[in-house]
Amino acid sequence: MYVGTLSFDLLLGDVHSLKGKRSVVRPIVAELQRKYAVSAAEVGAQDLHRRTEIGLAAVSGDAGHLSDLLDRCERLVADRPEVELLAVRRRFHGDED
């Protein structure tokens, strides 16, 4: 069994309130969950209206499949025009950990 996690540090574009922030973050989290069947949530900077951290986790029996899935999730977030991807942290845990 392999477990992979990604943590995205994002700068939001033209957002001036926490309500505006929710309207940007929720669709990203929902698309990750729907399209890739991963667990995803806003996990940091919840009190700042122009920054956010989104975390996701996935489990697979195949390391190659999991790595590909994490790559696709990263591309999805990086390609969103309303956010700027500042940093990505990737962790990969296998049976020997």
Secondary structure, 3 states (H helix, E strand, C coil): CEEEEEEEEEEECCCCCHHHHHHHHHHHHHHHHHHHCCEEEEEECCCCCCEEEEEEEEEECCHHHHHHHHHHHHHHHHCCCCEEEEEEEEEEECCCC
